Amino acid sequence: MSAFVNVNGVITDAAHAVIPVYDHGFLYGEGVYEVFRTYHGVPFLFDRHQARLRASAARIGLGVPFTDDEIEWRSLATMTAAGLGNAGLAGDKPSGLSNDAYVRILVTRGVGEITYDPAACPTPSLVIIAKPLPVTPAAHYEQGVKVVMVEDVIRNHPESVSPLIKSNNLLNNALGMQQAIKAGAVEGVFRNYRGELSECSQSNLFIVSNGVVRTPPLEAGLLAGITRAFTMDVGNAVGIRCEEAPLKDADLFGADEAFFTSTTKEIVPIVRVDDRAIGDGRVGPITARLLAEYRREAERLSALSSRLSARTS
Ligand code: PDD
C-alpha cells in the first residue's frame, strides 16, 4: 500500500501526481487543507473536516465549487486506489500496524498568471492524497514524549494569517517543528504575541491541574482542532472537567499532566518540556483515561456509521 493522489479528478500513484507551477497553491501557498483519518476504513468526523475546510476557504476569499458529496466521493475513490477503501472493516488490524488511511484534502486558488489578483485563477484545484496512516509508536502513548518550547518564533498573530485558517502556507508551523526536531523532541509548543501558550506546530496543547483539563482558547491564536473539541466533549461526557483558559509557561511547567491532540495521533501524553519533567515525569491517569475514552468513542462512532452505510447501500 502506498500513496495515491487525486489531482482534479485524475488518480495516479504519488510519483506521477503533478500540479502546474503556476498554481497559486505552489506559487504563494494560497490554499487550505484538511487531514482526516479512518477507523476500520470509515472516515472519522468527516463532516466536521468539511465544515472547517469551507470556513478556512472563506477566510481567504476562496470559493470551494465542490459539494461535500463530491469531495467525499473523490476521497473514497483515492482511498480505494491506495488499497485503503474498506481496510479493516472486518476488524483484522494486526496490533501495531495501521491499515487505516491518512487523507489530506487540499484546495488551492488554482492556476493563473503571477499576480495576487484572484480573478487570474478562475478554477480552484482540488488535490486529495490518500496513504496509510503513519503509525505513532506505542511507546509514545505508554511512556509519553518530550516537547520543546519554540523560541525566537511566535505563532502567527491572529490578525496576520490567522491560525484559525488551516492554510497550505505552513512556514510558521515548519519553523516551530524544525526547533523540535533539532532538540530530539516530537513537538514544539508555540507562544502567541502576548507570551501566552497557543498550540503546538501540528497539534493542540492541553494541561491537567488538580483534576481539571485546560486548553488555550481560540482567541489565543490557534487552530480549532477537531480532536481538541472531540477530546473535550468526550472528557466532559465521562465526568472529566475540560475547559478553555489562557495559559502561561508556569501553568505548563507546574501542571500535573500535559498532552497534545491531533487527528493523526489522537492524544499523546507529554512528560517532558525542554529539560523539565511534567508532574512526576510519567503518563498521568487523566491523560490515560481520556485516551482510552477517546478511542472507545471513536470505535463506537465508526462502527455505527459503517452499520448505517451497510443498511443504506
Ligand atoms: N495537523 N494545530 C495545528 C497547527 C495543526 O496543524 C493541527 C493538525 C492541529 C490539530 O487539529 P486536528 O485535531 O483537527 O487534526 C492543531 C494535521 C493533522 C496536519 O497538519 O497533518
Residues whose N, C-alpha, C, O or C-beta is under 5 A from the ligand:
A	BS01	PDD	V35 E199 C200 S201 Q202 S203 N204 L223 A224 G225 I226 T227 R228 T261 S262 T263 T264
